[in-house]
Amino acid sequence: QSALTQPASVSGSPGQSITISCTGTSSDVGSYNYVSWYQQHPGKAPKLMIYDVSNRPSGISNRFSGSKSGNTASLTISGLQAEDEADYYCSSYTRTSTRVFGGGTKLTVL
Amino acid sequence: QVQLQESGPGLVKPWETLSLTCAVSGDSISNYYWSWIRQPPGKGLEWIGYLYHIGSTHYNPSLKSRVSMSVDTSKNQLSLQLSSPTAADTAIYYCARERLSSGWYYGAFDIWGQGTMVIVSS
């Protein structure tokens, strides 16, 4: 199975909004609403930010939102804050019941 | 509060089997799907496979021939074994819980262990 495709890096200034894309295929992202997003700070374990495309776990700021169109899912962070600087990964359920991650995107807050 | 704690040898020789355990506290291991995920130094996440307490497992096709997962319900812990490891298997290994979505499990990892670093070297 091939990894989902994410941009290597994105950046934005405090207060701005950024969007990270996650492109898969009709065998994963395109066929299921089971896309998740994770935030990982250096030296830490990943943290679930969004599940089932657009749902936020309890305690996650509403500045984080998710969406999907066709084979591409997106994570939007509004009102960027310095603490949002981290690596972000998407993942998806697949047609063969496996799970697949994206390559990761490094977010820099300027 | 559910907590996961991975443990195992930090250094494994290529002719040995990489063996790790994940101790689960705060909830019964019988209630969820549990996955192993790894991250090579400076690289992205890779899903290794999942297991369910009744012994149901499903592995990443790229690792399937070398991976084995099991659960010990009496100890509330999971185990991962990876045979014939190479330097490419050097990574931080995480165990993670999958949360329920739409009545079943579809890969949303809501609880993670802190991870354990494994280096494969002779």
Chai-1 contact restraints between the chains, C-beta under 6 A:
chainA,res_idxA,chainB,res_idxB,connection_type,confidence,min_distance_angstrom,max_distance_angstrom,comment,restraint_id
A,Y34,B,Y106,contact,1.0,0.0,6.0,A-B,restraint_1
A,S36,B,A108,contact,1.0,0.0,6.0,A-B,restraint_2
A,A45,B,W112,contact,1.0,0.0,6.0,A-B,restraint_3
A,A45,B,Q114,contact,1.0,0.0,6.0,A-B,restraint_4
A,A45,B,G115,contact,1.0,0.0,6.0,A-B,restraint_5
A,P46,B,W112,contact,1.0,0.0,6.0,A-B,restraint_6
A,L48,B,D110,contact,1.0,0.0,6.0,A-B,restraint_7
A,Y51,B,A108,contact,1.0,0.0,6.0,A-B,restraint_8
A,D52,B,S101,contact,1.0,0.0,6.0,A-B,restraint_9
A,Y89,B,L45,contact,1.0,0.0,6.0,A-B,restraint_10
A,S91,B,G107,contact,1.0,0.0,6.0,A-B,restraint_11
A,Y93,B,Y106,contact,1.0,0.0,6.0,A-B,restraint_12
A,Y93,B,G107,contact,1.0,0.0,6.0,A-B,restraint_13
A,S97,B,H58,contact,1.0,0.0,6.0,A-B,restraint_14
A,R99,B,W47,contact,1.0,0.0,6.0,A-B,restraint_15
A,R99,B,G107,contact,1.0,0.0,6.0,A-B,restraint_16
A,F101,B,L45,contact,1.0,0.0,6.0,A-B,restraint_17
A,G103,B,G44,contact,1.0,0.0,6.0,A-B,restraint_18
A,G104,B,G44,contact,1.0,0.0,6.0,A-B,restraint_19
